[in-house]
């Protein structure tokens, strides 16, 4: 995850402070408490391993299985790729800053690049979830309209547009992010390389550029409102269909009714999980903007929010692949094929037949299950702990 600095104005200087003391006052310790760093490292390593393996599996399963070449699964593949981008390019850097918050040694270009990449991947995830939710809403509530619009080319164009829009919207963070230094003596214009820190400071953002607030509104609050609205509508339609269905009619209809109920549970769980994963993140982000660093106990509160938001942030990138495997029959069969690719042709053909039969048995319901449970993630910029040492 891209880390944002929380550094603000330097405290009043006294000639009694040595450089080391001055650096400690402005940057904090170079090594954090091992009682915190080691457990967080273990959690991050587990999240990294499971997330990378799971998301790669999603991409491979969808790419290798023709039956899964649907608009819904293409959205899920896009989501998996954004998860991989975040895990591969964001998590290692985030973890390294727990062990050594500063100095930053990779230059300005890499500093800006990690800002735009992490922001872009998070924005892409949000927009993909919105597009996916709209696709599910149309498929369930307006199936005839969806049939007339169906096509993989349309989904591919939408996905490409989402990535482009995400990149453009992430550019302001790269513009205002820079490698920050401390002057010693203060206000002397003499910067010390050892104090280098890559981040976006309050003072770097112009007053007429509320990028934090706009990001929270456009890529968290508005998408969440749209998704909840769509899911409520889907739930009502599913309940109405179940209410008007004839009990003991066709066994297949009863099967679909049970599957639709499971969809409602998955949608509800997705929204709840979203809040659990991201409420601390956005809380910390907005508090950083509006609460002065001198507020009582704010440093301690922010430090714990920083630890919590990091774990939940990356955890949200690991959940979806396992939910696909649990909830989707087609995905489970395709995943088993992927794991057993070295077995005999007869075994693989048997799995392939089972996959096709599963597709024929439940063409609509299973596609709903393929993507019914998605974790919405938001902006990747997380306010770190360093600046509150001032």
Long-range contacts (C-beta under 8 A, 24 or more apart in sequence): 1-86, 1-90, 1-91, 1-93, 1-94, 1-118, 1-310, 1-313, 1-314, 1-380, 1-382, 2-90, 2-93, 2-94, 2-114, 2-115, 2-117, 2-118, 2-119, 2-173, 2-380, 2-381, 2-382, 3-93, 3-94, 3-97, 3-198, 3-199, 3-382, 3-384, 4-177, 4-199, 4-200, 4-288, 4-381, 4-382, 4-383, 4-384, 5-180, 5-197, 5-198, 5-199, 5-200, 5-201, 5-384, 5-386, 5-387, 6-199, 6-201, 6-288, 6-293, 6-302, 6-383, 6-384, 6-385, 6-386, 6-387, 6-388, 7-180, 7-197, 7-199, 7-201, 7-386, 7-387, 7-390, 8-201, 8-202, 8-203, 8-293, 8-387, 8-390, 9-203, 9-390, 10-182, 10-183, 10-186, 10-390, 11-390, 13-185, 13-186, 13-187, 19-184, 19-192, 22-182, 22-184, 22-186, 23-182, 23-184, 23-192, 23-194, 23-195, 24-389, 25-389, 25-390, 26-182, 26-195, 26-389, 26-390, 27-101, 27-102, 27-182, 27-195, 27-197, 27-386, 27-389, 28-101, 28-385, 28-386, 28-389, 30-100, 30-101, 30-102, 31-99, 31-100, 32-98, 32-99, 32-101, 36-98, 36-307, 37-98, 37-99, 40-95, 40-98, 40-307, 40-310, 40-311, 41-95, 41-98, 41-99, 43-311, 44-91, 44-94, 44-95, 44-310, 44-311, 44-314, 47-87, 47-91, 47-311, 47-314, 47-315, 47-317, 47-318, 48-87, 48-91, 48-92, 48-314, 50-318, 50-322, 51-83, 51-84, 51-87, 51-314, 51-317, 51-318, 51-321, 52-84, 52-87, 52-88, 54-318, 54-320, 54-321, 54-322, 55-80, 55-81, 55-83, 55-84, 55-87, 55-317, 55-318, 55-320, 55-321, 56-80, 56-84, 57-321, 57-335, 57-338, 58-320, 58-321, 58-324, 59-84, 60-338, 61-331, 61-334, 61-335, 61-338, 64-334, 64-337, 64-338, 65-330, 65-334, 65-337, 65-355, 67-330, 67-334, 67-355, 67-356, 67-359, 68-330, 68-331, 68-334, 68-370, 69-152, 70-152, 70-367, 70-370, 71-135, 71-150, 71-151, 71-152, 71-154, 71-155, 72-132, 72-135, 72-136, 72-139, 72-367, 72-370, 72-371, 73-370, 73-371, 74-152, 74-155, 74-156, 74-159, 75-128, 75-131, 75-132, 75-135, 75-155, 75-159, 75-371, 76-132, 76-320, 76-324, 76-370, 76-371, 76-374, 78-124, 78-128, 78-159, 78-162, 78-163, 79-125, 79-128, 79-129, 79-132, 79-320, 79-374, 80-320, 80-321, 82-121, 82-122, 82-124, 82-125, 82-128, 83-121, 83-125, 83-317, 83-318, 83-320, 85-117, 85-120, 85-121, 86-118, 86-121, 86-122, 86-125, 86-314, 86-317, 86-380, 87-314, 87-317, 87-318, 89-114, 89-117, 89-118, 89-121, 90-114, 90-117, 90-118, 90-121, 90-314, 90-380, 91-314, 94-310, 94-314, 94-382, 97-384, 101-197, 101-384, 101-385, 101-386, 102-194, 102-195, 102-196, 102-197, 102-386, 103-193, 103-194, 103-195, 103-196, 103-197, 104-179, 104-196, 104-197, 104-198, 105-196, 106-198, 107-179, 108-178, 108-179, 110-198, 111-177, 111-178, 111-179, 111-198, 112-174, 112-175, 112-177, 112-178, 113-174, 114-198, 115-170, 115-173, 115-174, 115-177, 115-200, 115-381, 116-167, 116-170, 116-171, 116-173, 116-174, 117-170, 118-380, 118-381, 119-166, 119-169, 119-170, 119-173, 119-174, 119-215, 119-379, 119-380, 119-381, 120-163, 120-166, 120-167, 120-169, 120-170, 121-166, 121-380, 122-219, 122-377, 122-378, 122-379, 122-380, 123-165, 123-166, 123-169, 123-170, 123-219, 123-379, 124-162, 124-163, 124-166, 125-376, 125-377, 125-378, 126-219, 126-220, 126-223, 126-376, 126-377, 126-378, 127-162, 127-165, 127-166, 127-219, 127-223, 128-159, 128-162, 129-223, 129-227, 129-374, 129-376, 130-223, 130-226, 130-227, 131-158, 131-159, 131-162, 132-371, 132-374, 133-226, 133-227, 133-230, 133-231, 133-374, 134-230, 136-230, 136-234, 136-368, 136-371, 136-372, 137-230, 137-233, 137-234, 139-364, 139-367, 139-368, 140-234, 140-237, 140-238, 140-368, 141-233, 141-234, 141-237, 169-215, 169-218, 169-219, 172-209, 172-211, 173-200, 173-211, 173-381, 176-200, 176-204, 176-205, 176-209, 176-211, 177-204, 178-204, 180-204, 197-386, 199-384, 199-386, 199-387, 200-381, 201-387, 202-288, 202-289, 212-285, 212-286, 212-288, 212-289, 212-381, 213-286, 213-289, 215-378, 215-379, 215-381, 216-282, 216-285, 216-286, 216-378, 216-379, 219-378, 219-379, 220-278, 220-282, 220-378, 220-379, 223-376, 224-271, 224-274, 224-376, 227-271, 227-376, 228-271, 231-267, 231-268, 231-270, 231-271, 234-263, 234-264, 234-267, 235-264, 235-267, 235-268, 238-263, 238-264, 239-264, 255-362, 255-365, 256-362, 256-364, 256-365, 259-362, 259-365, 259-366, 259-368, 259-369, 260-365, 260-368, 262-327, 262-369, 262-372, 263-365, 263-368, 263-369, 263-372, 266-323, 266-327, 266-369, 266-372, 266-373, 267-372, 267-373, 269-373, 270-372, 270-373, 270-374, 270-375, 270-376, 273-316, 273-319, 273-375, 274-316, 274-375, 274-376, 274-377, 276-312, 277-312, 277-313, 277-315, 277-316, 277-375, 277-377, 278-312, 278-313, 278-316, 278-376, 278-377, 278-378, 280-305, 280-308, 280-309, 280-312, 281-309, 281-312, 281-313, 281-378, 281-379, 281-382, 282-378, 284-309, 284-382, 284-383, 285-379, 285-381, 285-382, 285-383, 288-383, 293-387, 293-388, 293-390, 298-388, 299-388, 299-389, 302-383, 302-385, 302-388, 303-385, 303-388, 306-382, 306-383, 306-384, 306-385, 309-382, 310-382, 313-377, 313-380, 313-382, 316-375, 316-377, 317-375, 317-377, 319-375, 320-373, 320-374, 320-375, 323-373, 324-370, 324-371, 327-369, 327-370, 327-372, 327-373, 328-366, 328-369, 328-370, 329-358, 329-362, 329-366, 329-369, 330-355, 330-358, 330-359, 330-366, 330-370, 331-370, 333-358
